[in-house]
């Protein structure tokens, strides 16, 4: 887990009034953050930063949006209770394949995918 990336993620993509709580969850109660990620992410993300959203948002669409806006090659993915760095394409593949909630973080973007229940999960692409 990379605390600096997670701190920047919270500062850039989480609602101001929820930042302290989310950062605490990432540090000490990851299971609480993971539950939010899977079931109630819209309660904490900064909705003003959403550039794309919807259940039908595709892996290729998200990849193109990120690639067209930045030269970044690496991302940080949180799924389950851990965080790890990947190439952006690989990180997106993991997020889309994972049935639980996940978040992909770059310097300028955050991509959230809620847990898969019945049908396609909601997905959100946010830009800093």
Secondary structure as UniProt FT lines:
FT   HELIX           3..13
FT   HELIX           16..18
FT   HELIX           19..28
FT   HELIX           30..39
FT   HELIX           41..43
FT   HELIX           47..49
FT   STRAND          50..53
FT   TURN            55..56
FT   HELIX           59..69
FT   STRAND          74..79
FT   TURN            80..81
FT   STRAND          82..87
FT   HELIX           88..97
FT   STRAND          102..105
FT   STRAND          109..113
FT   STRAND          123..127
//
